[in-house]
Amino acid sequence: QVQLVESGGGVVQPGGSLRLSCAASGFFFSSVDMAWYRQAPGKERELVATIRTAGRITNYADSVKGRFTISRDNAKNTMYLQMNSLKPDDTAVYYCNLRVYGPRASWGQGTQVTVSS
């Protein structure tokens, strides 16, 4: 069974930092491209950052470029998102999942990030 467990969220002031973790199991983690997504209240889920299998190629949404860093440790089946210079607009529930997924995709509970203003 595919399991994705996000952690590391919290409440921070603008300009603060958080490091999110995604623990994955139930699939060949090292063989798939991964991504972080987020969903703010009343908005659709959006793609935040992607990372290829070996971590050599990464991409970021324009809104987070230069502030967030995605990484992965395939030996630990874990992906990370280092978030610096946080803004109120970063407030959302953050999820990890495959970069490409279909209608039967499994989603974890996500981790709440709240940036106060």
Secondary structure, DSSP 8 states (H G I E B T S, - for coil): --EEEEE--EEE-TT--EEEEEEEESS-GGGS-EEEEEE-TTS--EEEEEE-TTSS-EEE-TTTTTTEEEEEEGGGTEEEEEE-S--GGG-EEEEEEESS--TT------EEEEE--
